[in-house]
Amino acid sequence: MNKEYSRKAVTTGVSFGSALAMVISYTAWHSIPWAIFHGILSWVYVLYYAISY
């Protein structure tokens, strides 16, 4: 596997995870500060939300 391809996939995954976490957070809590915080947590919050709800 090419290193550049791997790096691009990781960057895209992190960006998508952050965006997804922020959308889920804003939809659930209607708070921009919480959405930013959950965006920083990224996939951790997405997995938490999927397991909890």
PyMOL Python script that loads the backbone (N, CA, C, O; Angstrom):
from pymol import cmd

cmd.read_pdbstr("""\
ATOM      1  N   MET A   1       0.850  -1.175   0.000  1.00  0.00           N
ATOM      2  CA  MET A   1       0.000   0.000   0.000  1.00  0.00           C
ATOM      3  C   MET A   1       0.896   1.238   0.000  1.00  0.00           C
ATOM      4  O   MET A   1       1.907   1.280   0.701  1.00  0.00           O
ATOM      5  N   ASN A   2       0.535   2.205  -0.758  1.00  0.00           N
ATOM      6  CA  ASN A   2       1.279   3.440  -0.898  1.00  0.00           C
ATOM      7  C   ASN A   2       1.111   4.316   0.349  1.00  0.00           C
ATOM      8  O   ASN A   2       0.000   4.455   0.861  1.00  0.00           O
ATOM      9  N   LYS A   3       2.209   4.906   0.840  1.00  0.00           N
ATOM     10  CA  LYS A   3       2.143   5.747   2.036  1.00  0.00           C
ATOM     11  C   LYS A   3       1.270   6.977   1.816  1.00  0.00           C
ATOM     12  O   LYS A   3       0.530   7.383   2.712  1.00  0.00           O
ATOM     13  N   GLU A   4       1.353   7.567   0.634  1.00  0.00           N
ATOM     14  CA  GLU A   4       0.551   8.756   0.338  1.00  0.00           C
ATOM     15  C   GLU A   4      -0.940   8.416   0.367  1.00  0.00           C
ATOM     16  O   GLU A   4      -1.741   9.194   0.884  1.00  0.00           O
ATOM     17  N   TYR A   5      -1.313   7.267  -0.180  1.00  0.00           N
ATOM     18  CA  TYR A   5      -2.702   6.820  -0.171  1.00  0.00           C
ATOM     19  C   TYR A   5      -3.181   6.609   1.263  1.00  0.00           C
ATOM     20  O   TYR A   5      -4.293   7.002   1.614  1.00  0.00           O
ATOM     21  N   SER A   6      -2.345   5.993   2.082  1.00  0.00           N
ATOM     22  CA  SER A   6      -2.697   5.753   3.480  1.00  0.00           C
ATOM     23  C   SER A   6      -2.884   7.061   4.225  1.00  0.00           C
ATOM     24  O   SER A   6      -3.842   7.213   4.984  1.00  0.00           O
ATOM     25  N   ARG A   7      -1.983   8.003   4.019  1.00  0.00           N
ATOM     26  CA  ARG A   7      -2.061   9.296   4.693  1.00  0.00           C
ATOM     27  C   ARG A   7      -3.332  10.034   4.287  1.00  0.00           C
ATOM     28  O   ARG A   7      -3.985  10.653   5.127  1.00  0.00           O
ATOM     29  N   LYS A   8      -3.684   9.972   3.009  1.00  0.00           N
ATOM     30  CA  LYS A   8      -4.889  10.644   2.513  1.00  0.00           C
ATOM     31  C   LYS A   8      -6.148  10.002   3.106  1.00  0.00           C
ATOM     32  O   LYS A   8      -7.094  10.705   3.460  1.00  0.00           O
ATOM     33  N   ALA A   9      -6.160   8.681   3.212  1.00  0.00           N
ATOM     34  CA  ALA A   9      -7.307   7.969   3.777  1.00  0.00           C
ATOM     35  C   ALA A   9      -7.491   8.316   5.250  1.00  0.00           C
ATOM     36  O   ALA A   9      -8.619   8.508   5.706  1.00  0.00           O
ATOM     37  N   VAL A  10      -6.409   8.397   5.985  1.00  0.00           N
ATOM     38  CA  VAL A  10      -6.493   8.748   7.401  1.00  0.00           C
ATOM     39  C   VAL A  10      -6.992  10.172   7.572  1.00  0.00           C
ATOM     40  O   VAL A  10      -7.844  10.429   8.422  1.00  0.00           O
ATOM     41  N   THR A  11      -6.478  11.097   6.782  1.00  0.00           N
ATOM     42  CA  THR A  11      -6.908  12.487   6.860  1.00  0.00           C
ATOM     43  C   THR A  11      -8.393  12.617   6.527  1.00  0.00           C
ATOM     44  O   THR A  11      -9.123  13.339   7.207  1.00  0.00           O
ATOM     45  N   THR A  12      -8.831  11.931   5.502  1.00  0.00           N
ATOM     46  CA  THR A  12     -10.243  11.971   5.117  1.00  0.00           C
ATOM     47  C   THR A  12     -11.113  11.359   6.207  1.00  0.00           C
ATOM     48  O   THR A  12     -12.176  11.895   6.521  1.00  0.00           O
ATOM     49  N   GLY A  13     -10.680  10.253   6.784  1.00  0.00           N
ATOM     50  CA  GLY A  13     -11.435   9.601   7.858  1.00  0.00           C
ATOM     51  C   GLY A  13     -11.566  10.476   9.078  1.00  0.00           C
ATOM     52  O   GLY A  13     -12.626  10.510   9.702  1.00  0.00           O
ATOM     53  N   VAL A  14     -10.510  11.185   9.432  1.00  0.00           N
ATOM     54  CA  VAL A  14     -10.550  12.084  10.573  1.00  0.00           C
ATOM     55  C   VAL A  14     -11.494  13.248  10.285  1.00  0.00           C
ATOM     56  O   VAL A  14     -12.282  13.632  11.149  1.00  0.00           O
ATOM     57  N   SER A  15     -11.423  13.803   9.100  1.00  0.00           N
ATOM     58  CA  SER A  15     -12.299  14.919   8.735  1.00  0.00           C
ATOM     59  C   SER A  15     -13.761  14.494   8.733  1.00  0.00           C
ATOM     60  O   SER A  15     -14.618  15.210   9.250  1.00  0.00           O
ATOM     61  N   PHE A  16     -14.046  13.344   8.158  1.00  0.00           N
ATOM     62  CA  PHE A  16     -15.418  12.852   8.109  1.00  0.00           C
ATOM     63  C   PHE A  16     -15.928  12.545   9.507  1.00  0.00           C
ATOM     64  O   PHE A  16     -17.073  12.854   9.837  1.00  0.00           O
ATOM     65  N   GLY A  17     -15.078  11.936  10.329  1.00  0.00           N
ATOM     66  CA  GLY A  17     -15.466  11.624  11.706  1.00  0.00           C
ATOM     67  C   GLY A  17     -15.783  12.873  12.506  1.00  0.00           C
ATOM     68  O   GLY A  17     -16.745  12.894  13.274  1.00  0.00           O
ATOM     69  N   SER A  18     -14.983  13.907  12.334  1.00  0.00           N
ATOM     70  CA  SER A  18     -15.224  15.174  13.038  1.00  0.00           C
ATOM     71  C   SER A  18     -16.532  15.802  12.581  1.00  0.00           C
ATOM     72  O   SER A  18     -17.333  16.244  13.405  1.00  0.00           O
ATOM     73  N   ALA A  19     -16.748  15.844  11.283  1.00  0.00           N
ATOM     74  CA  ALA A  19     -17.978  16.433  10.748  1.00  0.00           C
ATOM     75  C   ALA A  19     -19.205  15.655  11.214  1.00  0.00           C
ATOM     76  O   ALA A  19     -20.212  16.249  11.600  1.00  0.00           O
ATOM     77  N   LEU A  20     -19.122  14.349  11.180  1.00  0.00           N
ATOM     78  CA  LEU A  20     -20.235  13.512  11.619  1.00  0.00           C
ATOM     79  C   LEU A  20     -20.527  13.721  13.094  1.00  0.00           C
ATOM     80  O   LEU A  20     -21.688  13.837  13.488  1.00  0.00           O
ATOM     81  N   ALA A  21     -19.489  13.768  13.908  1.00  0.00           N
ATOM     82  CA  ALA A  21     -19.669  13.991  15.346  1.00  0.00           C
ATOM     83  C   ALA A  21     -20.318  15.345  15.621  1.00  0.00           C
ATOM     84  O   ALA A  21     -21.191  15.456  16.482  1.00  0.00           O
ATOM     85  N   MET A  22     -19.890  16.375  14.887  1.00  0.00           N
ATOM     86  CA  MET A  22     -20.466  17.708  15.100  1.00  0.00           C
ATOM     87  C   MET A  22     -21.935  17.763  14.697  1.00  0.00           C
ATOM     88  O   MET A  22     -22.742  18.398  15.377  1.00  0.00           O
ATOM     89  N   VAL A  23     -22.282  17.109  13.606  1.00  0.00           N
ATOM     90  CA  VAL A  23     -23.684  17.096  13.163  1.00  0.00           C
ATOM     91  C   VAL A  23     -24.554  16.345  14.157  1.00  0.00           C
ATOM     92  O   VAL A  23     -25.631  16.817  14.521  1.00  0.00           O
ATOM     93  N   ILE A  24     -24.099  15.185  14.597  1.00  0.00           N
ATOM     94  CA  ILE A  24     -24.865  14.406  15.586  1.00  0.00           C
ATOM     95  C   ILE A  24     -25.026  15.213  16.870  1.00  0.00           C
ATOM     96  O   ILE A  24     -26.117  15.282  17.435  1.00  0.00           O
ATOM     97  N   SER A  25     -23.936  15.821  17.326  1.00  0.00           N
ATOM     98  CA  SER A  25     -23.968  16.589  18.563  1.00  0.00           C
ATOM     99  C   SER A  25     -24.916  17.775  18.455  1.00  0.00           C
ATOM    100  O   SER A  25     -25.724  18.003  19.355  1.00  0.00           O
ATOM    101  N   TYR A  26     -24.828  18.531  17.367  1.00  0.00           N
ATOM    102  CA  TYR A  26     -25.701  19.703  17.228  1.00  0.00           C
ATOM    103  C   TYR A  26     -27.166  19.284  17.131  1.00  0.00           C
ATOM    104  O   TYR A  26     -28.045  19.957  17.669  1.00  0.00           O
ATOM    105  N   THR A  27     -27.423  18.184  16.453  1.00  0.00           N
ATOM    106  CA  THR A  27     -28.794  17.688  16.332  1.00  0.00           C
ATOM    107  C   THR A  27     -29.346  17.270  17.695  1.00  0.00           C
ATOM    108  O   THR A  27     -30.511  17.520  18.006  1.00  0.00           O
ATOM    109  N   ALA A  28     -28.503  16.633  18.496  1.00  0.00           N
ATOM    110  CA  ALA A  28     -28.957  16.144  19.800  1.00  0.00           C
ATOM    111  C   ALA A  28     -29.028  17.252  20.850  1.00  0.00           C
ATOM    112  O   ALA A  28     -29.986  17.299  21.622  1.00  0.00           O
ATOM    113  N   TRP A  29     -28.041  18.139  20.896  1.00  0.00           N
ATOM    114  CA  TRP A  29     -27.930  19.112  21.988  1.00  0.00           C
ATOM    115  C   TRP A  29     -28.252  20.553  21.588  1.00  0.00           C
ATOM    116  O   TRP A  29     -28.461  21.387  22.468  1.00  0.00           O
ATOM    117  N   HIS A  30     -28.300  20.873  20.298  1.00  0.00           N
ATOM    118  CA  HIS A  30     -28.568  22.240  19.817  1.00  0.00           C
ATOM    119  C   HIS A  30     -27.621  23.255  20.439  1.00  0.00           C
ATOM    120  O   HIS A  30     -28.038  24.341  20.842  1.00  0.00           O
ATOM    121  N   SER A  31     -26.337  22.894  20.516  1.00  0.00           N
ATOM    122  CA  SER A  31     -25.332  23.751  21.129  1.00  0.00           C
ATOM    123  C   SER A  31     -24.059  23.725  20.287  1.00  0.00           C
ATOM    124  O   SER A  31     -23.484  22.663  20.048  1.00  0.00           O
ATOM    125  N   ILE A  32     -23.626  24.900  19.842  1.00  0.00           N
ATOM    126  CA  ILE A  32     -22.406  24.982  19.040  1.00  0.00           C
ATOM    127  C   ILE A  32     -21.166  24.622  19.856  1.00  0.00           C
ATOM    128  O   ILE A  32     -20.312  23.895  19.349  1.00  0.00           O
ATOM    129  N   PRO A  33     -21.027  25.103  21.110  1.00  0.00           N
ATOM    130  CA  PRO A  33     -19.837  24.701  21.885  1.00  0.00           C
ATOM    131  C   PRO A  33     -19.729  23.184  22.078  1.00  0.00           C
ATOM    132  O   PRO A  33     -18.636  22.625  21.994  1.00  0.00           O
ATOM    133  N   TRP A  34     -20.861  22.519  22.337  1.00  0.00           N
ATOM    134  CA  TRP A  34     -20.818  21.056  22.469  1.00  0.00           C
ATOM    135  C   TRP A  34     -20.470  20.404  21.138  1.00  0.00           C
ATOM    136  O   TRP A  34     -19.747  19.408  21.107  1.00  0.00           O
ATOM    137  N   ALA A  35     -20.972  20.951  20.049  1.00  0.00           N
ATOM    138  CA  ALA A  35     -20.663  20.404  18.730  1.00  0.00           C
ATOM    139  C   ALA A  35     -19.164  20.507  18.444  1.00  0.00           C
ATOM    140  O   ALA A  35     -18.570  19.573  17.905  1.00  0.00           O
ATOM    141  N   ILE A  36     -18.557  21.630  18.800  1.00  0.00           N
ATOM    142  CA  ILE A  36     -17.108  21.783  18.605  1.00  0.00           C
ATOM    143  C   ILE A  36     -16.347  20.784  19.464  1.00  0.00           C
ATOM    144  O   ILE A  36     -15.414  20.134  18.992  1.00  0.00           O
ATOM    145  N   PHE A  37     -16.747  20.666  20.727  1.00  0.00           N
ATOM    146  CA  PHE A  37     -16.090  19.719  21.639  1.00  0.00           C
ATOM    147  C   PHE A  37     -16.198  18.287  21.112  1.00  0.00           C
ATOM    148  O   PHE A  37     -15.211  17.551  21.105  1.00  0.00           O
ATOM    149  N   HIS A  38     -17.385  17.898  20.674  1.00  0.00           N
ATOM    150  CA  HIS A  38     -17.571  16.545  20.153  1.00  0.00           C
ATOM    151  C   HIS A  38     -16.853  16.356  18.823  1.00  0.00           C
ATOM    152  O   HIS A  38     -16.434  15.244  18.501  1.00  0.00           O
ATOM    153  N   GLY A  39     -16.704  17.433  18.042  1.00  0.00           N
ATOM    154  CA  GLY A  39     -15.918  17.363  16.814  1.00  0.00           C
ATOM    155  C   GLY A  39     -14.461  17.071  17.105  1.00  0.00           C
ATOM    156  O   GLY A  39     -13.807  16.352  16.351  1.00  0.00           O
ATOM    157  N   ILE A  40     -13.943  17.628  18.203  1.00  0.00           N
ATOM    158  CA  ILE A  40     -12.565  17.341  18.610  1.00  0.00           C
ATOM    159  C   ILE A  40     -12.428  15.874  19.009  1.00  0.00           C
ATOM    160  O   ILE A  40     -11.420  15.236  18.706  1.00  0.00           O
ATOM    161  N   LEU A  41     -13.434  15.343  19.682  1.00  0.00           N
ATOM    162  CA  LEU A  41     -13.403  13.926  20.076  1.00  0.00           C
ATOM    163  C   LEU A  41     -13.588  13.002  18.874  1.00  0.00           C
ATOM    164  O   LEU A  41     -13.150  11.851  18.900  1.00  0.00           O
ATOM    165  N   SER A  42     -14.227  13.497  17.835  1.00  0.00           N
ATOM    166  CA  SER A  42     -14.384  12.811  16.567  1.00  0.00           C
ATOM    167  C   SER A  42     -15.065  11.452  16.689  1.00  0.00           C
ATOM    168  O   SER A  42     -16.194  11.373  17.173  1.00  0.00           O
ATOM    169  N   TRP A  43     -14.403  10.390  16.261  1.00  0.00           N
ATOM    170  CA  TRP A  43     -14.997   9.058  16.208  1.00  0.00           C
ATOM    171  C   TRP A  43     -15.368   8.513  17.581  1.00  0.00           C
ATOM    172  O   TRP A  43     -16.246   7.657  17.688  1.00  0.00           O
ATOM    173  N   VAL A  44     -14.715   8.995  18.627  1.00  0.00           N
ATOM    174  CA  VAL A  44     -15.054   8.538  19.982  1.00  0.00           C
ATOM    175  C   VAL A  44     -16.513   8.881  20.282  1.00  0.00           C
ATOM    176  O   VAL A  44     -17.257   8.045  20.795  1.00  0.00           O
ATOM    177  N   TYR A  45     -16.919  10.112  19.960  1.00  0.00           N
ATOM    178  CA  TYR A  45     -18.298  10.517  20.202  1.00  0.00           C
ATOM    179  C   TYR A  45     -19.264   9.779  19.279  1.00  0.00           C
ATOM    180  O   TYR A  45     -20.357   9.407  19.706  1.00  0.00           O
ATOM    181  N   VAL A  46     -18.891   9.566  18.052  1.00  0.00           N
ATOM    182  CA  VAL A  46     -19.751   8.844  17.110  1.00  0.00           C
ATOM    183  C   VAL A  46     -20.021   7.429  17.625  1.00  0.00           C
ATOM    184  O   VAL A  46     -21.164   6.972  17.619  1.00  0.00           O
ATOM    185  N   LEU A  47     -18.979   6.743  18.067  1.00  0.00           N
ATOM    186  CA  LEU A  47     -19.155   5.394  18.613  1.00  0.00           C
ATOM    187  C   LEU A  47     -19.982   5.404  19.896  1.00  0.00           C
ATOM    188  O   LEU A  47     -20.836   4.539  20.095  1.00  0.00           O
ATOM    189  N   TYR A  48     -19.730   6.378  20.761  1.00  0.00           N
ATOM    190  CA  TYR A  48     -20.518   6.512  22.000  1.00  0.00           C
ATOM    191  C   TYR A  48     -22.005   6.696  21.671  1.00  0.00           C
ATOM    192  O   TYR A  48     -22.863   6.038  22.260  1.00  0.00           O
ATOM    193  N   TYR A  49     -22.298   7.586  20.736  1.00  0.00           N
ATOM    194  CA  TYR A  49     -23.688   7.860  20.363  1.00  0.00           C
ATOM    195  C   TYR A  49     -24.340   6.614  19.759  1.00  0.00           C
ATOM    196  O   TYR A  49     -25.497   6.311  20.050  1.00  0.00           O
ATOM    197  N   ALA A  50     -23.596   5.898  18.922  1.00  0.00           N
ATOM    198  CA  ALA A  50     -24.143   4.700  18.286  1.00  0.00           C
ATOM    199  C   ALA A  50     -24.445   3.607  19.317  1.00  0.00           C
ATOM    200  O   ALA A  50     -25.435   2.887  19.186  1.00  0.00           O
ATOM    201  N   ILE A  51     -23.621   3.489  20.308  1.00  0.00           N
ATOM    202  CA  ILE A  51     -23.826   2.463  21.340  1.00  0.00           C
ATOM    203  C   ILE A  51     -24.936   2.868  22.302  1.00  0.00           C
ATOM    204  O   ILE A  51     -25.732   2.029  22.723  1.00  0.00           O
ATOM    205  N   SER A  52     -24.992   4.156  22.651  1.00  0.00           N
ATOM    206  CA  SER A  52     -25.942   4.633  23.655  1.00  0.00           C
ATOM    207  C   SER A  52     -27.358   4.769  23.126  1.00  0.00           C
ATOM    208  O   SER A  52     -28.314   4.529  23.863  1.00  0.00           O
ATOM    209  N   TYR A  53     -27.514   5.153  21.850  1.00  0.00           N
ATOM    210  CA  TYR A  53     -28.862   5.427  21.342  1.00  0.00           C
ATOM    211  C   TYR A  53     -29.197   4.515  20.246  1.00  0.00           C
ATOM    212  O   TYR A  53     -30.292   4.594  19.690  1.00  0.00           O
TER     213      TYR A  53
END
""", "prot")
cmd.dss("prot")
cmd.show_as("cartoon", "prot")
cmd.util.cbc("prot")
cmd.orient("prot")
